[in-house]
Amino acid sequence: MTVWDDLVGQQPVLDTLRRAAGGEGMTHAWLFTGPPGSGRSNVARAFAAALQCETRTGCGECEACRLGISGSHPDIKWVKSETSVLYVNDMRDLVLSAGKFPSVGRWQIVVIEDADRLGTPENPRTGNALLKAIEEPTPRTVWLLCAPTRADVLPTIASRSRHVTLATPTGEQITDFLVRSGIDATVASFAARASQGHIGRARALCVDEGTRTRRREIVSLPARLTSIGSCMTAATNLNELAKEETEAITAEIEQRELKELQSMFGSERKDLASRSYRAALGSLEKLQKQKAKRRVLDVIDRALMDLVSVYRDAIALAMGAPGLLVNEELRGDVATIARNATPEELLRMIDAIFTAREQMLEFNVPPQLALESMTVALRLPGARR
């Protein structure tokens, strides 16, 4: 089994990366773009492992490949921000570390999963810290950047990177992949449709009953939005679902981070009462709050995309489009929505969802307020008359 085998629907891209791993067309900076769930980080992981591969093919059998795929190769560094931005001091430290000669592998590789959080043209400080390293690369350093689109990355960085565009895998490709992984064909077909091309989401829907239950609760909301009261209740439920989903993960991570900090300062009471420890603890708690906020927003964002799928289904049904709906299991609810709203009204509802998304992610509007405004806009027109 090679490092490429778990990548779904990206054959043209894989051909390019295989050649580069073998030395043909290799360059020092790569930018992988594609919609959420297309497998940007998985492609970067496979490519990084192949670059370190002892056979230069991504064989999947050598120690370098195994370490690369598992994320434990000493010469492959991973940067994944759980906050809304990547910080300039962290990036400067990373640039210094990346300039070192590889310890055991052929390359010193840095993978930045959220290159879109490197800054904006108006506030490019973090990106500028990286720019010089990309402009004047050291001989054995490779940067692998991941972002939704090229436009999401600072132009100065994007223009100096080789751009690789990933496609959204089709439902058939995802279904086949899941079945090959041992998933029941019926469950795999449902997960492929419900995930809307998001491979990680499809996996979660297959193996986690809680994920399926939460999604079912979310996509069943639109048909119940018939009054102001039901809209307020739905907004609160959405917000609470997001908090519940993130709390368990957050508590475990925060406890581990606190233990790691305490071990750095020693277990003696006088060490844990020192000024330097209190300062480090304050910084950790501030960062943890930022991470927790981002996790909640990420969960809400995923829920909003599930809501969008319902209204797209309603438009498809109203227009007589053939084929299965994304939410085929809720065809009755979707038909009710389609009967009570025109296609134009349904499009405005989709716009309302994206407006709420922008308010929360870009303008820091509190989720409860943004969701209340959104659900009122989603109230079924037929229920207002």
Buried (B, 14 or more C-beta within 10 A) or exposed (E): EBBBEBBBBBEEBBEBBBEBBBEEEBEBBBBBBBBBBBBBBBBBBBBBBBBBBEBBBBBBBBEBBBBBBEEEBEBBBBBEBBBBBBBBEEBBEBBEEBBEEBEEBBBBBBBBBBBBBBBEEEEBBBBBBBBEBBEEBEEBBBBBBBBBEBEBBBEBBBEBBBEBBBBBBEBEBBBBBBBEEEBEEEBBBBBBBBBBBBBEBBBBBBBEEEBBEBBBBBBBBBBBBBEEEBBBBBBBBBBEBBBEBBEEEBEEBBEEBBEEBBEEBEEEEEEBEBEEBEEBBEEBEEBBEBBBBBBBBBBBBBBBBBBBBBBBBBBBBBEEEEEEBBBBBBEEBBBBBBEBBEBEBBBBBBEBBEBBBEBBBEEEBEBBBBBBBBBBBBBBBEEEE
